[in-house]
Amino acid sequence: MNQSTEPSTAFIPFAKPSLGREEEEAVLRIMRSGWLTTGAETLAFEKEFAAFIGSPHALAVNSATSGLHLALEALGIGPGDTVITSAYTFTSSAAVILHLGADVVFCDTAPDSYNMDPKALEKLLATTRNCRAIITVHIGGLPCDLDAILPLAARYGCAVIEDAAHAFPVHSGTAWAGTRGTIGVYSFYATKTITTGEGGMIVTADAKLAARMSAMRMHGIDREVWNRYTSKSASWRYSVTEAGYKYNMPDILAAIGRVQLGKALRFAEERTNIAKLYDEAFSGLPGLRLPPRLTAISTAGNIGHAWHLYSLRVGMDGNGPDRDQFVEALMQAGVGVSVHFIPLHIMPYYADRYKLKPEDLPNTLNIFNHTLSLPIWQGMTTTQASTVATTVRRVATEGADGQ
Ligand SMILES: Cc1ncc(COP(=O)(O)O)c(C=O)c1O
């Protein structure tokens, strides 16, 4: 958290990227180099990311959505298959399943968590035909219960894709979230802890899957040919072995990503400090519940929450404020807030396609009706965070309509 104590009267945005002189210089360096698309810079970013996260293979892509699509494709998911994911997530986690002609089955959230409920998952696995994979999401940056999910997946022969779009950097046990499943996918979208504007990274320990995803992100070409126009030694010959996609990350974005990666641990600390300030301001306030978190973090020094989102719950016990009015009151008071997530099973496309009713996933629906996400971003000043906290306290105690 930035220690500035200047008074904050301006609107406090919900999210803001933290980009400085180093990122600007990195972009200029690439622009002046004459090489804009995927090249040496992207390869360097992949290498550095792989080293940071402790994974043998890291593949840079143009979004996490592309990464999730490539992951399912490499696993051979197709028509007739089913993939289970959370309903309490962004549409990408499910849309990629439909892109491949497979079907999605939505799992409910655990009662005091925003993540997939392993008990509900176990029931679904016992009744779902042809389930080939599980896409589990670390919602808001809180690691999901992989200690329960991974053995269940193994018992039913399912691959696990960790949708780690919100989960960088955060530990899951003693490993980094995103590295424990078959494949993990991170997002570098503009609101994420480290950003390239748009972008993502896939990690896996499986060399065959990595080779497939690497080829498919680049037109289904059988080898790296990115330097065929500039290198004297590069051959112009290549073979297209599949009808692949165009999901590569350009060097300009990779240059930003490398600088951001170097700042990731500091960013995580800043976000944690903001979350602490909020926790202290809100604990014990009637009608509010703090975001769920892991009760025990096994190894000292581990990061237990990436704090991509700080999502409060209001009115859970039937005696608190109405969420929508709460959001409105905060926005009117100059605090940018958002709601995560409108569950997928109530979105028209999925509800119509699978004939789903809102109450089919009661925990998901309940959480959705009561959550709101507060501003949390590195570079936020102490004054800004305190202003958010004071405003939330005021709205919570006076009522959203000021009564
Ligand atoms: C849970 C989740 N998964 C996947 C994505 C897709 O990320 P991207 O925008 O990088 O495609 C998002 C987007 O924010 C997300 O929230």
The ligand as a MOL file (V3000), in Angstrom:
LIG
                    3D

  0  0  0     0  0            999 V3000
M  V30 BEGIN CTAB
M  V30 COUNTS 16 16 0 0 0
M  V30 BEGIN ATOM
M  V30 1 C -12.2670 -17.0000 -13.2930 0
M  V30 2 C -11.8270 -16.4820 -14.6280 0
M  V30 3 N -11.3580 -17.3590 -15.5340 0
M  V30 4 C -10.9330 -16.9600 -16.7430 0
M  V30 5 C -10.9550 -15.6230 -17.0890 0
M  V30 6 C -10.4960 -15.2240 -18.4400 0
M  V30 7 O -9.3810 -14.3950 -18.3900 0
M  V30 8 P -8.9200 -13.5890 -19.6850 0
M  V30 9 O -9.6340 -12.2750 -19.6420 0
M  V30 10 O -7.4450 -13.4370 -19.5310 0
M  V30 11 O -9.2790 -14.3910 -20.8710 0
M  V30 12 C -11.4370 -14.6790 -16.1850 0
M  V30 13 C -11.4570 -13.2570 -16.5420 0
M  V30 14 O -11.2950 -12.3850 -15.7560 0
M  V30 15 C -11.8890 -15.1110 -14.9160 0
M  V30 16 O -12.3850 -14.2460 -14.0330 0
M  V30 END ATOM
M  V30 BEGIN BOND
M  V30 1 1 1 2
M  V30 2 1 2 3
M  V30 3 2 2 15
M  V30 4 2 3 4
M  V30 5 1 4 5
M  V30 6 1 5 6
M  V30 7 2 5 12
M  V30 8 1 6 7
M  V30 9 1 7 8
M  V30 10 2 8 9
M  V30 11 1 8 10
M  V30 12 1 8 11
M  V30 13 1 12 13
M  V30 14 1 12 15
M  V30 15 2 13 14
M  V30 16 1 15 16
M  V30 END BOND
M  V30 END CTAB
M  END
